[in-house]
Amino acid sequence: MADPNNDLMDLDFTRPGAIPVAVEPKPSKSTVPPRIEEVALLFAEGDAARACTLLESNLHQEEFGAATELAWGMLFELYAILGKRQAFESLAIGFANKFEKSPPTWAPTEDSTSAIGKDGFATVTLSGELGANAVQPLRKLHSMASKVPGVRLDLAKVADVDDVGCGALLETLRVFKRLKKSCVLVGSERIAAMLAPKTVMGERRNEATWLLLLELYQNLDRQEEFEDTAVGYAVTFEVSPPSWEAPKASATATAVAAPAPKPKAVAADCCGLSGELSGGNRESFAALLTYADNNKQVTVNAGGLQRMDIACAETFGLLLEELKAAKKLVRIHNANYLLVGLWRSLGIDKIASIEPRKL
């Protein structure tokens, strides 16, 4: 008879999994501190706002060692992407004091420029976070309304819009409507999805956000969402909501006719990457592979590359390993700091030489 006081009798050594087996974690390929890796991955997945908040709150709290200048460079770029000029310039002062060299200077990005197309429409691209900083630039569009038949307003790179920014954008749309000029919105579907959670029935705030959302639903010809939101607006603010007006059919056609940006020229002795690359498809690197077939030393100009998501970066790393195995020497230069942070997080700097652009 088993002795109930004998603890050994309770141990079943024949049961599968009874003795846990320690599994050695795979060694990390990263050559940057964990916080840099986290910020780089957030940006790679398109969340510039969270990446900025995380790095901003930790830049002066942690020791980044050899990656210190990389961390500063990443924050400068996040401020520029999000349109945070005041924060950028404050950081520049700290940079000059810490590194005892000239800091980067704020410069308008290409996204903020406007161009007149063959149809006479002015194309204006907005990017970053639209708040009080968007009031003056949008007011400049009001004077443009009398000089052109219409404007194509690209919102695809807007990261967020607060109530002040919503009011400024709404006023711009109303000015063009009042002057009977076309204002084509590109990327309005994404902005509508961004604003919808900010309109909560019964919470009497963000009125401009409500009104802009109604305007966007009307532009998108989404009458059911418009009517539901109009009821919520009326109940919340105890006023009559705007009435539904069917959008003009020409708005969508004009947006489709928007001219594509011209690719930047690349020197003949290197291969260039540009734009935003996503997904694990090797076709994104077809030109690079063709170039590598004919050159032992492979130089990649990343000056036109803005962002690469994680899946694409992993594919890029595998491709570079193949080139290294084929005795190719790969040099990537002129890369932005957010890309450098991502590539170093994935250990790509162990495969290829990576040179960031000058701050």
Sequence and secondary structure as in RCSB ss.txt:
>XXXX:A:sequence
MADPNNDLMDLDFTRPGAIPVAVEPKPSKSTVPPRIEEVALLFAEGDAARACTLLESNLHQEEFGAATELAWGML
FELYAILGKRQAFESLAIGFANKFEKSPPTWAPTEDSTSAIGKDGFATVTLSGELGANAVQPLRKLHSMASKVPG
VRLDLAKVADVDDVGCGALLETLRVFKRLKKSCVLVGSERIAAMLAPKTVMGERRNEATWLLLLELYQNLDRQEE
FEDTAVGYAVTFEVSPPSWEAPKASATATAVAAPAPKPKAVAADCCGLSGELSGGNRESFAALLTYADNNKQVTV
NAGGLQRMDIACAETFGLLLEELKAAKKLVRIHNANYLLVGLWRSLGIDKIASIEPRKL
>XXXX:A:secstr
   TT GGGG  TTSTTSS            S HHHHHHHHHHHTT HHHHHHHHHHHTTTS  GGGHHHHHHHH
HHHHHHHT HHHHHHHHHHHHHHHSS        GGG EEE TTS EEEEEEEEESGGGHHHHHHHHHHTTTSSE
EEEEEEEEEEE HHHHHHHHHHHHHHHHTT EEEEESHHHHHHHHGGG  TT    HHHHHHHHHHHHHTT HHH
HHHHHHHHHHHH S         THHHHHHHT          TTSEEEEEEE SS GGGGHHHHHHHHT SEEEE
EEEEEEEE HHHHHHHHHHHHHHHHTT EEEEEEE HHHHHHHHHTTGGGTSEEEE   
